[in-house]
Amino acid sequence: MTSRLRALVFGVLVVLSSAVVEAAPVLEIMGAANSIQPFTARVVGTGAAVSYFNPALLPYQPNRFGLDFLAALGRLRIDYESRPPGSDISAEIYDALPVGGESAGRSFRPLPTDKLRSPRGHHDPSQTDLYLAIGSTKPFLDGRLAFGLYALFPLQRFQAHRPFFNDEREQYFSNSLRFELFEDRLEIAGFVFGFGGRPLEWLSLGAGLTLWSSTVAHTELFVPDAGNQQKNEINSTTEITFSVVPHFGLSVSPWRGLRLTSTVHLAAQSGVDGRSDLQFWRYDYPEGESSLIKDFEFAYGYLPLRVSAGVAWFEEQEEGPSWSAALSVLWAMWSDYRDRHKGKTDPRWSDTVTIAASGEVSFREHRAGLSLSWVPTPVPESRGRRNYVDNDRVGVALGWESSFDLGRVAIGGGLNVQAQWLIPRRVVKDPTLIPDEFPESDHVLTGERIASSIGLQSNNPGYPGFRSSGVIVGLGASFHLEF
């Protein structure tokens, strides 16, 4: 019966893997959220989540199936500073000719401020996300080899892609600022496969594969009447392909009680490339063309190259409680970040070093852990047109886990909670770095200077400044079987 159950568990996970679309950045944000030491999972992780965080730890895992639930409550806030008088764009822009001619002035087509479809700052960045995680670890050859599977599913939406612009172009859409490293990045499913081997008692090596998707979309649109664009004919073709991105782990125990670890996760992203093909009835197209073509591309869930190093000390006692402590350092190459429109950041982001520490106390079948983390933001102060919103974070997590034997099967479960505070941050824009969207202009008919064009006018939602802050709370419950 036990062997059949193990086979069923692995079979279900393999079937689920074909439906999962890509790796979840939520793993990097929340850590191994259903672990009693979530922020140091690359050093002392347990369960199937080590398939992602450090596959070299798989040989130390038992034959185990786990089912986890997680709620991530993000209470985030962006406060907008009041716009200075005269910065709104008036409807006179429709009849304006920039001084020196059109080519010498306006190259961007803003809307009158009172005609924007959304009020400034109406978007609420707070969100609540629920997840189900399923995982299994399987050791072979007395723990010399081990496999792991780990799947994470958002329960409200299987996948969410919500692009936005980080400058004045967002006036056409939400007219709001967004947290660059949260938002839809928390609504992505993930699947990871890991393999670990221990050729020597003190040495373990591991490698894993994370699944990523790419989408190609082609939309063809025919408009029979340009004066009535509500009536049209449309065909849309979508192709989804998958790729795998590897990651690697190392664990060394030079003497009893000491563990040294290192991991490497390569950069990855989910891409959407597309083309729109627009045809009008009775329209003269450029020579050699039969439609108006617009290409577009997006990048979602971008994760940079990440390299970690860690150390842990284990003190096991035959009588009384045992304990362990761990320290993890993670370097991330955020300077190569691509935003949702697949563009490099301007100003350029910085690489970061995240520090996490944890401790665990165990007595008989009970384990309790405490984790702390410091996550610096890679985002420089956005004093110009760009509005990259992100904050330094401080995190703390508490967890408890217990198990009991039921015949040849051990049944266990646990509860955990974590909180990450976004250190309040204020950004003040430099007016000299903000493009004037309504440059000094004359009226096209009278030739008179338009008074509302004098000075700086901008619909950039981040101008003249903003503040960001918040907290992310994670609540988790876990259940596992060990065979």
N, C-alpha and C positions, 0 to 999 in steps of 0.2 A: 504493500500500500504506500509506504513512504517513497519508494523509487518511482511509482506512478505519479505521485503528487509532485515530485521534483521535476519529472519530465513534462507534466502539464504546465507548471509554472514557467519553465524555460520556453515551452511552445507558445504560450500566451504572449510572453514578452517579445519573441521574435515576430509574431504576427503584428503586434502593436508597433513595432519599429517601422514597418512599411507605411504606417499612416502618419508618423511624426515628421514634421517638416524641417526643423533645425534646432540648433543648440539654444538654450535659454540663458540670456544674460542675467536672469534673476539669480542663477547660481553664483555668479560673481558678486552680485549685490547683497544677497542674503546669506551667502555661504551655504554650508550643508545644514539648512535651516532646521531639519529634524534630528540633528545630532546634539548631544549635550555640550559639544565644543565646536560650534559651527564655523567660527572664524579661523580656526587652525586645522581645518580638515585636510590640508595638504601635508600635515605632519602627523596628526593623531586621529585621522578620520576612521570611521567604522561604517560597516554596511555597504550597500551597493553604490552609494554616492562617491566612494573613492575611485570608482571607474572613471569619473571625471576629474576629481581633484588630484589624485595621485594613484595611478594604477599599480605602482610598485607596492602598495599596501594590500593589494588583493590576496597575496599568499598568506597573510595573517588573518584573513576573515574566515569565519566558519561557513559551513554549508547553510545558506540563509535565504529566506524570502521575506521581503519587507513591504509594508503598505503604509504610506505616510500622508497626512493631511496638513496643509499649511494655509493660513490666512495672513496676507500682507496688507496692512492698513497704512496707507500713505496719507498723512495729513500735512500737505505741503501748501505753501503760501507765497504769492508774489504780490507785493504792494508797489503800485505805480506812483511816481511823484507827479505832482500837478504840472500840466503843460504851461509854459510861460505865455503871457498875452501876445497875440500876433503870430503864433506858430501854426494856427490852423490854415488849411488851404481853402480858399473861397471858390465859389462856382465861377468866378471871373476867369479861372484858368482855362475855361473852354474857349474864351475869346481873346486869349493872350498870345502875343508874339514876343519871345525873349529878346531883350536888347542885344543887338548884334546878329539877329536871325535865329531861326530854329536850330540850326546846326551848332550855333555858338552857345545855346542855352540848354533847354530841356531835352534830355535824352531818355527820360523815364516818364511814364504816363500815370501820375497819381490821380486819385479821385478827390473831389471836394470832401473835406473832412466830415461834413454833415450828411454825406451820401454813402459813407462806408456801410456795408451790409451788417457789420457786427460792431457793437460798442467796444471801445478800448478796454482790454483786460477782462472781458466777460468769461473767458475760459477758466474753469476751475481745475487746477492741477492735482487736487486730491483724488485718490482712487482707492478702491478696495479690491483685491484680487485673491481668488481662492484657487488652490492647486491640489492635485492628486499626484503622488509619486509612487511608482512601482519599481521594485528592484530585486535583483537576486545575485548572489555570489555562489560560485561552485568551485571548491578546491579539488585538485587531483594529485596523485602521487604523494600522498602524505603531506600535502601543503606545499610541494615544490612548484606546482603550477596552479593557476587559478584564473577563472573567467568571471566577468561581471557585466551585468546589463542594468541600465538605469534609464527610466523614462519619466518625464515630468510633463503634466498636462494642466494648463489653465482650465478651470471649470466653466467660467462664464463665456469666454471666447477662445476657440482653439488657437487662433492666430489673429493678430491685429497689426496693421501697417497704417500709420497716420503721419504722413510727411507734413512738414511745415517749413517755412522760410525763417531764417534767423536775422532778417533785416527788414527794410521798409516794404518789401514785396508781400509780407504777411498781412498788410492792410486790406488786400483783396479777399482774404479768407477769414481767419479767426480774429485778426487784429489784436492778438494777444501774444504774450511770451510763454515759452514752454520750458520745462526742465529737460535738458538735453539728454541726460543719462537715465531717465526714468520713463514716464509716460507709456508709450506702446512697447518699450523694451521689456516691460514687466508682463506682457501678454503674448509670449512666444513659447510654444511647446518645445521640448527637447528630447533627444535620444542619444545615449552614449553607450559604446561597447568598449570594454577594457580587458586587457590580458596582462597577467603578471607572472614572473618566474623568479625562483630563489635558487640560483645555482650553488650558492654557498650559504652556510648558516647565517653569516653576517651581512650578506649582500642580496638585495632584491631589486629587480629591474621591471619596468612596466611600460606599456604603450596603450593608447586608447584612440578611438575614432569617434568624432562627433559629426553628426549628420547636419548638413546645411542644404538649403534649397535655393534655386535660382528660377526666376520666372521671366518668360518672354511673352509680351502681350502685343497684339496687332489689331487695331480698331479701324474699320473702314466705314465711312459715313458719307451718305449722299443726301444733299439738301436740295430738294426740287424748287424751293422758293426761298430766296435769301431774305425776303421781307417777312417770312413766317417760319422761323427756325424751330418752332415747336413741332413741325411736321417734317420728319426725316426718316431715312432708312439706315439701319446700322447692322453691321456684322462685327463680332469681336472674337478673336482667336487667342487662346492662352495655352502656353506650353510650360510645364514645370519639370525641371531636372534637379537631380540631387548630386551632391559631392560630399566627400568626407575630408575632414581636417584632422590631422594627427596631433596627439600630445604625448608627452613622455614623462616618466617618473623614475626616481632613484631613491632607495632607502639603504643606509649603511649603519650597522651596529658594531662599532669597533670593540666594544666591551659591554658586558651585561648591564642593562638598565639605560644605556645611551642609544639614541637614534638620531641620525643626521639624514635630512631629506633634501631633494631638489626636484623641481618640475619645470617643464617648458611647454607652454601652450602657444601654438602658432596663431597668427592673426587670421581672422575670418569674418565674413559678413554674408548676409542674404541679399541678393541683388534682384532688382526688377528692371528690365530693359524693355522699352516699348516704342511703338510707332503709331501715330494717328495719320490716317489717309483721308483727306477731306475733298469731296467732289461737290461742285455746284452745277446746277443746270444753266446752260448758256454762259459759260465763263471761259475767258481766254487765259489758259495756263501758260507758264513760261515754256519756251521751245523745248521739245523733247520730254515734256512731263504731261501727265494726264490727271494729276491731283495735287493738292497742297499737302506737303508732308512735314510732320513735326515729330522729331525723335525726343525721347525722354528716358531718364534712368534714375533709379533710386537705390539707396543702400540702407538696410535695416539691421539692427542688432549688432552693429560693428563691435568686435572685440579685438584689441591690439595684441601684439606679441607680449606674452607675460612669462616671466622667469621668477621662480621662488627658491628660497633657501630656508631651512628650518632645523630646529633642534628640539629634542624632547628627552626628558629623564623620567624613568619609571622606577618607583620604589615599591616592590611587592613584599607584603608581610604575610606570613603563615597565620599569625594570630593578630587580630586587630585590623584596622583599615589600611588599605594600600592607597597610594596616591601617585600622581604624575603631573608634570608641568611641561608646557610647550611654548615655543616662540617661533613665529613665522614672519618672514619679510618677503614682500612681493613687489617686483619691479614691473611696471607696465609702460609700454611704448606709445603713450597717448599722443605724442607729437606727430604720429602718422594717422591720426583719426580722420575718418570720412563721415561727413554728416549725412542726413537722410537724402539729400540731393546729390550724393556721391562726390561732394566737393571737399577739398582740404580746408581746414580751418584758417581763418584770418581775423585776428592775429593767431599765430601758430600756438597750439597747445603745448603743455609741458609734460615730460615723462614724470611718473609718480612712483613713490615708494610707500606701500601700505605696510603697517606694522600691526601684528595681532599677537596676543598672549592668552593662554588658557591654563586652567588647572582642573584636576579631577580627583575626587575621593570615592573609593569604592569599598563596600563592606558587604561580604557575602554576596547576595544576589542584587544589591542596590548600587547604583552609580549616580553621582551628582557632579555637575561641571559648571564652571564659570568661565566666560570668554570676554575679552576686551579687544577693541580694534580702533585704529586711527587710519582714516582714509582721506588723504589730501585730494583736493580737486585739481584736475589737470587744466582747468579753464583759467586763463589770465583775466584780468579786469577788462571787460569789454567797453571801453570808453568811446569807441567809434560807432559805426553803423550796425555792427554785429551785436546780436543779443543772445550770447551763449549763457544759459542760466545753470549754475551748478554751485555746490557748497562743499566745504570740508565736512567730514562726518566723524562722529564719535559713537561707537557702538558698545553695548553690553548685552550679554546673553546668559540665561540661566537654564539648566536642563536637568531632568531626572529620568532615570531608566531603571527598570527592574524586570526580572524574568523568573520563571519557575518551571520545573520539569514535569512533563506529563507523558509518562512512559519513555519512549525513545525520542520524543520531540520536546524541545524547550519552547515555551511561549513567553513572549515578552512584549513590553510596551513602554512608552514614555511620554512625558509632557515637556514642553519647552516654551520659552518666551524670550524675545529679543527686542531691543529698541535701538534705533540709530537716530541721533540728533543731527540735524543739519545746522551747522554753526551759522548764525545770521550774517548776511553779507549785503553790503550796499554798493551799488554801482552808480557813479555819476558820469554822465556823458560830457564829452568835450565838444561844444558847438562847432568848433573849427573842423572836426572830423565827421560831422553829419552832413550828407549831401543836401543841398537846397533843392527841394522838389518843385518849388514854384519860384524860379529865379526872377530877378527884376525884369518886368515885361511891360510892353505897351499894348493898348487895345488895337486889335487888327483893323477896326473900322475908323476910329477917331484918331489913332496915333498917340493918344494921351497915356501918360504913365499910370499904371494900375497901382494904387496905393497899397492894396493888400499883398502885392508881390514884393514889397520892400522888406528886407530883413530875411531871416531864416524861417522857412515854412517846411514842415516835415510831418508825415503821418507815421513815421517809424514808431511802433508801439512802445519801444524802450526809451524813447526820448521824453524828458531830459534825464531820467534815471529811474532806478527801481531797487527794491529790497527783496531778498529771498530768504526763506527759513522753512522749518518744518521738522517733522519726526516721522519715522517709519517704524511701525510695530509689527513684529511677526509672532503669531501664535501657532504652535504646532502640536500635533499628536501623532504618535507612531505605534505601529504594531508589527511584530516579526515572529517568524517561526524558524527555529534552528533544528536541523535534522541530524 
